[in-house]
Amino acid sequence: MTELLGDRAIVVNMRRAVGVHDWSSLRALARYIRQTGPYDVLHGHSSKAGALIRLLPRSLPGVRIYTPHALRTMDPHVSRPAAMLYGAVERFLARHTDALIAVSGAEARHAAECGLRPLCLETVVNGVDSITGEDRARVRKQWGVAPDAIVAGFVGRFTPQKDPVRFSEALSMARDRVPNLVGVMMGDGELRAAIETAGDAEALRMPGWVDARVALSGLDMLVMTSRYEAMPYSLLEALSAGLPILSTEVGGVDETVIDGENGRRFANTASSAEIANVLVAAASDRQQLTRWGAVSRERASRYTIENMTNQTEAIYRRAIERRAAKILLTN
């Protein structure tokens, strides 16, 4: 039985880019842990926090757990020299890792291919709460979308990784054949102007940063055009909302999209025209969308927060036991 003693949020200043400033972040983190610890588990999420956790002095107790949430080497646009450097850094840090938790089968396979073989490579798929959403008609009215429109949604940052321009182009092409097709892009970012230039202004709605979990009820399908992912929450939330999913072949689709049963999968290299064809085929068959949505909702029951937390806690316990056994052997 786990006793909850309380939780605290302490901010350690960090910059996104790697630099000498990271040493001050490392010192601040070590100082906080010394003052408030000891801890049984030190868990770093994403590459920067994961690196800092594993670079802490070994005199500080606590097993080191790392969840990358998409290893940098998964980006197909990373140059070969950069990929070799990132891979070397990850392999070095893996020596100081008690467990590496991949959030999808694809990420776990990639980690193994990169030579990341810490004592225990585990996979725990993210989990989400059940989604009910707002009233469908009310959400669509807020967007200015007609009741009979077919609405394809995009959720995420407007960055090259998510490739929102490809979504905008594909939607514009598909609308020529499905006039009542509308795209709603929830998010914002550096590519907003490019999206507006590439797409059909009449076909697009861009409400900015909104609570997608609430707004998903206004969609007929989720479309993901990312170049790489590990396991985006948008896919899991789409399952929970009972939405069909059209997605590139990225991390997370193995768990969420059964091609032809609850959506479609297409190559990362698919052109905007090719994605438009997938959109047209999906939008032209409302009964199929209904069937796909039902399958999505059924699959959602596998990826709950309870399952995620139980699996993660089990990994913590195994890592602690392995560390204890190792200490006994060396004494």
N, C-alpha and C positions, 0 to 999 in steps of 0.2 A: 504494500500500500504506500502510495506516495503522499506525503504531507506537504501541502502548499504553505510555504512560509511567507509569501509575499513577493512582489516584483518591483523592480525599479528601472527607470530608464536614465542612463547617464550618457551625455553627449561627449564623444571624443572627436575633436576636429580632424578631419581628413580631407584631402583633395583627391579628385578622381584620377588625375594623372600621377604616374609614378615619379618620384623625385626624392631629393635629400630630406624634404619636409616630412617624409614618412617616418624618419627616425624619431622625430618629436612625438608623432602619433603613437609609435611603439612604446616610447618611454611613458607617455601619459597612460596608456592602457596597462602597462606593467605596474605603474604606481597605484592605479585604482584597484587592481586585483590584489596587490599586497595589502592595501588598506582595508579592503572589504572581504577578502577571501578567508580561508581557502575554498576553492570550488572543486567539485568532482569532475565537471565537464566544462570545457572551453570550446564553444562552437562558433566558427566563423562562416559567414554567408557571403558568397561572391568573392572574387579574386583578391581584392585589397584586404578585406577583413580576414579572409582565410590565410593570407600570407602573414599578416601581423600576429594572428593567434599562434601560428606555427613557428614564428621567429622569437617568441617570448622565451626568456631564460628557462631552461629545463628545471631549475630550482623551484619554479612556481608549480605547485601541484595541479592536477587536472588533466584528463585525457584531451587530446587535440582532435576535434572533429571538423571536417571541412565539407561544405556544400557549395560547389562552384556556381550553380544556376546558369550553366552554359560556359564551358571552358572557352577561353579566347581562341583556341586553335580550331574551334568548330566553325568559325567565320570563314566562308569560302573565299572572301576577298583579302584575307590576311596574306601578305607576301611570304614567300618561302623562307627568307632569312628571319622574318619576324616570327613565323610559326615555329622555326627551330629554336629561337630564343625563348619564346613562351613555353615550349615543351620542355626545354632544359630546366627552366626555373621550376616548373611544376614537378618534374621528376626529382629535383633536389629537395623541394619542400615535402614531397611524399615520404621522404625518410623520417620526417618528424610528424607524421600523420597517423593517428590511431584508427581512424575510419574516414573514408571518403564516401560521402553520400551523393550518388547521382540521382537526379529527379526524374529520369526516364531511362528506358532501356537503351535508347540511342546514345544518350550521354555516357552511360556505363560502358557501352561498346567502344565509344570513341576514347574514353579514358584508358581502357586496356590497350587499344591500338597505339596510343601515345606512350605506352610503357609506364603508365601510372599504376603501380602495383603496391599500394601500401598494404599493411597487414590485413586489412579487410576493406574490400570495395563493395559497397552496398547500394541497393536501389530502393528508394522510397519515393513514390509518386506523390506529388502535392495533393492536398485535399481541400475541398471547399464546402461551405455550408449549403444547404438546400436553398434554391433561389425561387422566389415566387414572382417578384417584380411588381411594377405598377400596372394599373389598368392599361391594356393594349391601346384602346382608343384614345385615352388621355395622352399617352406618350406620343402617339403619332400626330395628334393635334398640335402638341408642342413643337414638333418638327415641321409642321406644315405638310404632312404626308397624307394623301387620300386614302380612305379606308380600303379601296381595292388595289392599292399599289403592292408590288412585290419589293420588299425592302431587304437589301443586302448590307450587312454591317461590317465595319472595320473597327477594331479596338486596339489602341496602342500608340506609342510615340511616333511622331512623324520624322523618322530617322532612316538612314540607308538600310540598317538591319531589317526594319519592318517593311521597307519598300512600298510605302503608301502610294507613290506615283504610279506604280504598276497597277494597283487596285483602281485608281482613278481613271487611267487609260482604258483598262479592261471594261469598266462599268460604262464608259462613254461609248465604246464599240458595241457592247451588248445591247445598249438602249436603242440602237438603231433597229434592232430586231424585236425587242421587247419594250415598247414605248412606256409601259407603266412600271418599269424597273427604276428604283430609286436607291441611291447609296447614302448611308449615314456613317460618317467617320468620326468616332469618339476619340478624342485625343488632341495633341498639338505638338509643335516642334519646328525644327529648322526647315523642313521641306513643305511647309504649308503653302507658300507662294507657288512652288513647283506643282503641287497638287491642283491648285486652282487653275493654273495655266494648262495643265495636261487634260483636265476633265471637262465635262459638260456642267456648267454652272446650274442649270435647271435640274439636273439629275442628282446633284450632291447637296447634302446637308452636313455642316460641320459645327456641331454644338459646343466644341471645345472639350475641356476636361469635365466630364460628368460621371456620376456613379453608374458605370456600365451594368452593374448587377441589377440595378433598378430598371434601367432602360432597355435591357435585352428583350423584354416582353414585346417591344415594338418592332422587332426584327422578324423576318421570315427565314433568314440564314445568316451564319457568320462566315466571312471570307477572310482568310489569313494568307498574306503574300510575303511573309518573312523569308529572308535568305538563310537564317539559321536561328534556332531556338534550342532550349533544353526541355522545358515543359512549361509553356506559358499558361498562366491562370485563365486567360481568355478562352482557351479550349475547354478547360474543365468547367468554367462557368457557363459556356454555351451548352455543354452536356446537361448540366443541372437545370438550365432554362428550357431544355427540350428543343434545341435548335439543330437543324442540319448544319454540317460544317464542310466548307470547301477550303482546302489548304494545300500549301506546298509540302513537300516531303521533308519535314524538319523534325527535330526532337519533340516528342509528345504525341505525334500523330499515330504512332503504333498503338498507343494506349487508348486513343480517343476516337479515331476515325477508321471505320471499316468501309473500305471503298465499295460504293454501290449499296450499302446497307443503311448508313446514316450520313452519307455525304460523298464527296469525291476528293481524291488526292491527285496532285499533279506535280511535275518535276520542279525543282528549285529554279531551273533554267527556263521554265515556260515563259513564252512571250506574252505580252498583253493580249494579243489576238487569240492565243491559245486559251488563256484564262477566260476571255470573253466567251468563247465557245462553251466552256464548262458552265459559265454563268447562265447563258441562254438555255442550255439543256435543263438546268435545274429550275430556272424561273418559269419554264414553259409547262411544268407538270406540278400543279398544286397538290394533287393526291400523293405524289411521290414525296414532296416536301413534308407532308403530314406523316407519312410512314417513317421517313428518316428521323423526324423529330421524336417520334415515340421510341425509336431505338436509342437515340441519344439519351433520353431521360432514363432508360433502363440501365445504360452503361454508367450513368452518374453515380449509382449506388456503390460502385467499387472504389470511388475516390472521395472519401469523406475525411473531414478533419480528424475524426476519431481514429480511423485507420492509420492516417499519417502519424499522429502523435504516438499511438501504441507501437508502431514499427520503429519510430525514432527512439523512443524510450528503451526499447529492447536492444537497439544498437549501442546506446549509451552504456547499458549494463554489461554487455559483452565486452566492450572496449575497456571498461573499468576492471573487469575480471582478468582480461588478458594482461593489462598493465600490472595488476597485483601479482599475477603469476610470474611475470617477467622479473619483477623486483625480487621475488623469493628465490628465483634461480640464480640471480647475480649476487645474492648475499651469502 
